[in-house]
Amino acid sequence: MTGGLAYILDEDDTLIPKVNKEIVKIQRVNAPAGQMQLKSLIEAHVEKTGSKKGAAILSEWEAYLPCSGNLCRPAKKTLLRLVPSSRG
């Protein structure tokens, strides 16, 4: 992830607790726009790769949606507090 947004699938609730929340923000995909974007990305992935897992997610969308999340970088202001100054 390089300054953008990454979607995750945490089927067994083991990934989210391991995320370093000081360097990334994590949230569930609750907004309809985010859900549509995620579904479109999975559809494109399935179309291009034939992914069986992607097809399963699409066929059981409502069951998988609560396991979906996204990671993004926190506000720049937060990052500035975390990075030590290189000035002497």
Contacts in CASP RR format, 6 or more apart in sequence:
PFRMAT RR
TARGET T0000
AUTHOR 0000-0000-0000
METHOD contacts of the structure
MODEL  1
MTGGLAYILDEDDTLIPKVNKEIVKIQRVNAPAGQMQLKSLIEAHVEKTG
SKKGAAILSEWEAYLPCSGNLCRPAKKTLLRLVPSSRG
1 24 0 8 1.000
1 71 0 8 1.000
1 72 0 8 1.000
1 73 0 8 1.000
3 72 0 8 1.000
3 73 0 8 1.000
4 72 0 8 1.000
4 73 0 8 1.000
5 70 0 8 1.000
5 71 0 8 1.000
5 72 0 8 1.000
6 70 0 8 1.000
6 71 0 8 1.000
6 72 0 8 1.000
7 29 0 8 1.000
7 38 0 8 1.000
7 41 0 8 1.000
7 68 0 8 1.000
7 69 0 8 1.000
7 70 0 8 1.000
7 71 0 8 1.000
8 15 0 8 1.000
8 16 0 8 1.000
8 26 0 8 1.000
8 68 0 8 1.000
8 69 0 8 1.000
8 70 0 8 1.000
8 71 0 8 1.000
9 57 0 8 1.000
9 64 0 8 1.000
9 67 0 8 1.000
9 68 0 8 1.000
9 69 0 8 1.000
10 16 0 8 1.000
10 67 0 8 1.000
10 68 0 8 1.000
10 69 0 8 1.000
11 64 0 8 1.000
11 67 0 8 1.000
16 26 0 8 1.000
16 69 0 8 1.000
19 26 0 8 1.000
19 71 0 8 1.000
22 82 0 8 1.000
23 73 0 8 1.000
23 74 0 8 1.000
23 79 0 8 1.000
23 82 0 8 1.000
24 71 0 8 1.000
24 72 0 8 1.000
24 73 0 8 1.000
24 74 0 8 1.000
25 71 0 8 1.000
25 72 0 8 1.000
25 73 0 8 1.000
25 74 0 8 1.000
26 69 0 8 1.000
26 70 0 8 1.000
26 71 0 8 1.000
27 69 0 8 1.000
27 70 0 8 1.000
28 66 0 8 1.000
28 68 0 8 1.000
28 69 0 8 1.000
29 35 0 8 1.000
29 38 0 8 1.000
29 65 0 8 1.000
29 68 0 8 1.000
29 69 0 8 1.000
29 70 0 8 1.000
34 70 0 8 1.000
35 65 0 8 1.000
38 68 0 8 1.000
38 70 0 8 1.000
39 58 0 8 1.000
39 61 0 8 1.000
42 54 0 8 1.000
42 57 0 8 1.000
42 58 0 8 1.000
43 58 0 8 1.000
45 51 0 8 1.000
45 54 0 8 1.000
46 54 0 8 1.000
46 55 0 8 1.000
46 58 0 8 1.000
57 64 0 8 1.000
73 79 0 8 1.000
END
